[in-house]
Amino acid sequence: MDSLDLLSPYLFRHKGKNFVVQEGLKPKDLDALRDVDVRPTDIYLVAFPKSGTLWMQQILVKIMDAAHPDQVEDSTNRVRVPWLEGGAVDNFHRERPDPRLYRTHIPPEMLPHGVKAKGIKVVYVMRNPKDVLVSLYHFAHSWVMLEKPKSFEDFFQDFLDGNVFMGSWFDHVREYYNQEDQMDILFMSYEDMLKDLRSEVVKLCAFLGKDLTDEAIDDVVESSTFKNMKTNPNANFKDLVEKERYLKETMRKGVAGDWKNHFTVAQNEYFDQVFTERMSDLPLSFTWELKQ
Ligand code: A3P
């Protein structure tokens, strides 16, 4: 049996990343993901945790519903977009109709070989890391598989040190950014989606080669608003709340700038300093706050 390189009773490290200690998930299963079968029509949704994965999942599902109306299903997005490393990739995913959607948080070097080899489409969602930190802090109080932070101060440092679920946000973004020339990847920004969801959906449809009518695009946008996802059990993982896997609802605030309600001035200055040191060589810009 594989022994786990435990970071805590809740997380184990593998290839520089942190995974939840959950029934059945072993390093060899993560390594086996390299050999998962990939079809040229597959679409991978990738994000660092709490960057808008469920949001993009809903958008992709609605785009597919519009583009492939014969495949509309009344099942949850969790089923329709299996979580690659979450034990979802057993037999059932193979039976899913093409184009198959997957969601994952793993780094590029752990993705199935076929993702690059077959040039499949990858949608990477990025969010400003101050809000990712805050969202993950709250999520750690919700998902029973994660350790409840001792304090915000502790969690803040753990996030900067990469000692949280999945690891370092800074590394994750850099690793995907470095793949830009080697993968068919579209970078989407959570804040751009907040600013103008319709334009972002249009951009996404163009990338995916899905030619939707204006009306269909309106429908994708409308069904993917925070308000509508909050009441849609297929979109918001409510079943996990009912099963007490999540102690709080996943649709928490959905804004840009909630970090201002959590960071002290000193923490913000420290974060900015680390961000500059770690990211300033990348031509990325983030929106840190949006007025509601
Ligand atoms: P907050 O905790 O800041 O509210 P993920 O799906 O990657 O786990 O990300 C979760 C974050 O995305 C949560 O952020 C959640 O509220 C936000 N989110 C989900 N759907 C959204 C939507 N339609 N609009 C804006 N934010 C959304």
Boltz pocket constraint, residues with backbone or C-beta under 6 A from the ligand:
constraints:
  - pocket:
      binder: B
      contacts: [[A, 47], [A, 48], [A, 49], [A, 50], [A, 51], [A, 52], [A, 53], [A, 54], [A, 55], [A, 131], [A, 134], [A, 135], [A, 136], [A, 138], [A, 224], [A, 225], [A, 226], [A, 227], [A, 229], [A, 250], [A, 251], [A, 252], [A, 253], [A, 254], [A, 255], [A, 258]]
      max_distance: 6.0
